[in-house]
Amino acid sequence: MRIFGREPVYILAFIAVGLKLSAAYGLDVSDTQQGAIMAVLSLIVALATAIVLRTGAAAAALVNLAQGSLALFMAFGLHMAAEQQALWMAAVEGAVALALRREVTAPVTVLAIEQSSPVKSAPRAV
């Protein structure tokens, strides 16, 4: 996958260097905030990769992006109790599950035993 003709890893590395240089020359961003910014950018690239490559991992990538975004907000001063964080993540996971439930299928073949029921008997001739 390429973005602007470059691999996403190189773009992330360029942004990381730019962020560190900016912090060194006066941008008021702590190490924790820099880490959170880079984590969210990495999660965005992971989501884009999952969607473009159609690996079926889009749901996991969306949930991870939400978790990373929450961590980013917390790094920049959002005060939220652990219970509230858990409720927000449950809401995100529920929304993702509802949105993608029909899109996900198991990558295994259907077995013959799954096509019939041992409980149901064959119709009787009267």
C-alpha positions in Angstrom: 0.0 0.0 0.0 1.3 3.4 -0.8 0.2 6.9 0.3 1.5 9.8 -1.8 3.7 7.3 -3.6 5.5 6.3 -0.4 5.2 3.5 2.1 3.2 4.5 5.2 6.1 3.5 7.5 8.3 6.1 5.9 5.6 8.8 6.2 5.2 7.9 9.9 9.0 8.1 10.5 9.1 11.5 8.8 6.2 12.8 11.0 8.0 11.4 14.1 11.2 13.2 13.3 9.3 16.4 12.6 7.4 16.2 15.9 10.6 15.6 17.8 12.4 18.4 16.1 9.4 20.7 16.8 9.4 19.8 20.4 13.2 20.4 20.6 12.8 23.9 19.2 9.9 25.1 21.3 6.7 23.2 20.6 5.1 22.5 24.0 4.5 18.8 23.6 5.6 16.3 26.3 7.1 12.9 25.7 3.8 11.2 26.7 1.9 13.4 24.3 4.4 12.7 21.5 4.0 9.0 22.1 0.2 9.2 22.1 0.2 11.2 18.8 2.5 8.7 17.1 0.3 5.8 18.4 -2.8 7.3 17.0 -1.1 8.0 13.6 0.1 4.3 13.6 -3.4 3.2 14.3 -4.8 5.3 11.4 -2.3 3.7 9.1 -3.3 0.2 10.4 -7.0 1.0 9.8 -6.3 2.2 6.3 -4.2 -0.9 5.6 -6.9 -3.2 6.9 -9.5 -1.5 4.7 -7.4 -1.4 1.5 -6.0 -4.9 1.8 -9.5 -6.3 2.8 -8.0 -8.6 5.4 -11.2 -8.6 7.5 -9.4 -6.8 10.3 -11.2 -3.5 9.9 -13.3 -4.0 13.1 -10.2 -4.7 15.2 -8.5 -1.7 13.7 -11.4 0.6 14.4 -11.6 -0.5 18.0 -7.8 0.0 18.4 -8.1 3.4 16.8 -10.8 4.4 19.3 -8.6 3.1 22.2 -5.6 5.1 20.9 -7.7 8.2 20.4 -8.9 7.9 24.0 -5.3 7.6 25.2 -4.4 10.7 23.1 -7.1 12.8 24.7 -6.0 11.6 28.1 -2.4 12.5 27.4 -3.6 16.0 26.5 -5.4 16.5 29.8 -8.9 14.9 29.5 -9.9 13.7 32.9 -12.2 10.6 32.7 -12.8 7.9 35.2 -11.9 4.3 34.3 -15.6 3.4 34.3 -16.4 6.1 31.9 -13.6 5.0 29.6 -14.9 1.5 29.7 -18.4 2.7 28.8 -17.2 4.7 25.9 -15.1 1.7 24.6 -18.2 -0.6 25.0 -20.2 1.9 23.0 -17.6 1.9 20.2 -17.3 -1.8 20.2 -21.1 -2.2 20.0 -21.3 0.2 17.2 -18.6 -1.5 15.2 -20.2 -4.9 15.8 -23.5 -3.6 14.6 -22.0 -2.0 11.5 -19.8 -4.9 10.5 -21.7 -8.0 11.6 -23.0 -8.9 8.1 -19.6 -8.2 6.6 -17.7 -10.8 8.6 -17.7 -14.5 7.6 -15.7 -17.4 8.9 -12.8 -18.3 6.5 -13.6 -22.1 6.8 -15.7 -24.3 4.7 -19.1 -25.6 5.7 -19.1 -29.2 6.9 -21.9 -31.6 6.0 -22.8 -32.1 9.6 -23.6 -28.4 9.8 -26.1 -28.8 7.0 -28.4 -31.2 8.8 -29.7 -31.6 12.4 -29.4 -34.8 14.4 -32.5 -33.6 16.4 -34.8 -33.1 13.4 -35.9 -36.4 11.9 -36.6 -36.9 8.2 -40.3 -36.4 7.2 -42.4 -39.5 7.7 -44.4 -41.0 5.0 -48.1 -41.4 6.1 
